[in-house]
Amino acid sequence: MVRRILLTLTAFAFVLAGAASSASAWRMGNDPTDPGMDPAHTISLIWETSGTPDLCLSESDPSRQVLYVVLEATNPRIFGVDLTILFDLNESATVGYDELDYVGGREWSNPSIGQSPDGAGLTLYRDSNGVSEGLVTHFGVAFASGIEHATVTLGSIVFNVNQSALDNGIDILPTIDPRFDNGVFGLDGNDLAKRGLVAFEGASVKRLPEPTTALLLVGGLAMMGWAGARRSD
């Protein structure tokens, strides 16, 4: 009987742990301007550490983190991408200071598919007072012969994470800012994003959740059951 209780409590602990981890995962769906659409291409952000758009950090984790910009192309063929990366989207309204400090980044080359940086170079946009507005502009990559039906990494961006400021909001988003960008262009330079053919998926970074009271209780009961089982043996 004691062993049966022990097995039940242990299984319950695993279920709760799985729920806690899955609850931290989220992924933006389609183009925020039209959530119901099903676009042909997707530009997403993937953390190097987690391999997903979601990153949970403990206090012991390194503050410097690398984020990859990934294109999933179908058709029509894409000949170039020119984006702005938004970050610290809601910090000014919620916590009053930044979660992320931009360190640097680069667009990648891949001669095997004719991929090369567009030459403009990444720029951290600042206002007239020199204050960062959370915009990395001119993230641009060209494809000499176009690309379709492929997944490629366009480049990487490095941030320092301020863990004392972490929340659970959307932190980073690739987008098209008409002040700086040409968009995602196909044959003859037509902007595929304006035609609703490109989805933009964001990324988040947050603090690793502490063990919940329920998990601690289950763990304690499991240990008590284990000790009782040993005595009965």
N, C-alpha and C positions, 0 to 999 in steps of 0.2 A: 504493500500500500504506500509506504513512504517513498519507494522508488518511483511509483507511478506519479505521485504528486511532484517529485523532483523533475521528472521528464516533462510534465505539463508546464511547470513554472519555467523551465529552461526554454521550451519551445515558445512560450509567451514572451520571454525576454527577447528572443531572436525576432519575433514578429514586430515588437515595439521598436527595436533597433532599426529594422528595415523601414518601418514607417517614418521614423525620424530622419533617416537619410534620404528617402525618396521625397519627403516633403520639402527638402531644400532645393530640389531640382525644378527648374522652370525653363521654358523656351518660348520665345516669341514666335508667333505663327507667321502670318503673311505680312505683306506691306502694311504698315500702320495706317496708311491713308485709305485702305480698302480691305478690312480684315476678312471679308468673305471671298476674296479672289484666290485663284490658284495660279500663281505666276510660273513662268517657265524657268527662271534662273533664281538662285538663292546666294546671297552674300552673308556669311555668318562669321562669328568670332569664337575662337576656341582657345582656352587656356592651355599652355604647355604642361602645367603641373597636373591638371585633372583630365585633360583630353576631352573636355566638354565645355559648354558655354558657362557653366556654374563652377565657382571656386569657393571652397570653405577653408578658412585659415585658422589655425590655432596660434597662440602667442609665440610659440617656438618656431613657426614656419618663417622662411625668409621673406622679407618685405618686397624684394625685387621679383617681379613676375612678368613672364612673356606671354603675349597674346597674339595668336595667328589670325590673319584675315584670309578666309577661305571662300573660293568661288565654286559653286556647283552649277555647271552650265549644261543646258540641254540644247534647244534651238529656239530662235534663229542664232546664227553664229555671232559670237562676241569678238570685237576687235580691240576693245579698250575699256578700262575702268578708271574713273577719276572720282574719288570720294572724299568726304569729310568724316572723321571719327569723332563723335561726341562722347565726352566722359564727364563724370561727376554730375549726372543729369539732375539730381534733386537735392544735392547737399546744401545749397544756399538757403533753401526753404525749410530744411528739416534739422540739420545739425549745425549749420553755420560755418563749416569748414570742410575741406576737401578730403575725400577718401583716397584719391589717386593723384600722384604727381607724375607727369609725363617725363620720362628719361630720354627716350629716343626711339627711332624705328627706321625701317628700310623696306623698300619694295624689292622683291626678289626677281632674279633672272633665271630663266630656264631655256637655254638655247634649243633643246630638243623639241620644244613646242613653239619656238619663236617668241617667248615671253621676255620682256625687258622693261625696266623702269621708264616712265615717260620723260624723265629728265628735270621735272620741276622741283623735286625735292620736298620732303615733309616740312611743314611749318607749324609751330605752336602759335596759334592766333592770339594776339593780345589787343586790348582796347587802347584808346588814346592815352591812358594813364599807365600803360605797361602791365596791366593786370590780365592774367590768363582767364579766358572765357571758356575753357574746357573744350577747345576745338583743335584737332590736328588736321590741317588742310592739305590738299594736293597729294593725297595718297593715290598715285596713278601708275597703272601698268598697261602696256600695250602688247598686242599679239599680232605678229607680222602677217600671218595668214588667217587669223581668226581662230576661235576655239569653240567646240561644241561637244556635248556628250562626254564631259570630263569633269573631274574635281581637281582643282589646283590651289596651291597656297600662293596668295598674291604677295604676302610679306608679313612682317612682324612688328609689333609695338611693345615697348618695355615701359612698365609703370613701377613706381614705388608705392606700396600700399600703406596707408596710415590706418593701422588696425583699431586705433581708438575711435575712429570715425565711422566704422563699418555699420551699415544697416542692411535691410533686405530688399532694397529697391533695385530698379534697373539702373545699372551703372555706366554701361558703354553701349553705343549704338552706331553702326555704319549708316551713313545717309548721304543724300545729295543736297548740298547747299549751293544755290544758284549764284551766290556771291563769289564762289571759288571754283566750282566743279563743272566739268563737262557732262558728267553722268556716266551711264553704262551704254556704250554706243556699239551699234552693229554696222552693217554695210552702209556706206555713204554717210557715216557719222550720225545716223538717226539715233535718238536717245531711247533705249529700250525701257529705262525706268519710267520715263514720262508716259510711255504706252502701257504701263502697268504690268510689265513682263518680268519685274525683278522684285523679289522679297528681301527684306533686310531683317536679320535676326540679331538680337542683342546679347550681351553677356552680363553676368553679375559676379560680385565678390562679396562675401560676408563672413562673419565670425563663426567659427565652428561651434555649434550649439553645445551647451553644457549638458551632462547627463540629467535627465528629468527625474523628478521625485518617484515617478512610477517605475522607472528602470532601476533606481536605487533600491526601491522596496522589493521588486522582483528578485534582484540580485541577492539581497539579504535573505529572503525566504528560500531561495535556491540553495544558499550556503547552509541554512538551518536544515533543510531537507537532506542535503548531502551528509551533514554531520550525523543526523539521525539514522540514515541508512548505514553508515559505517558502524555505529553502535549496535544496530540490530544484527549486523554480520558477525 
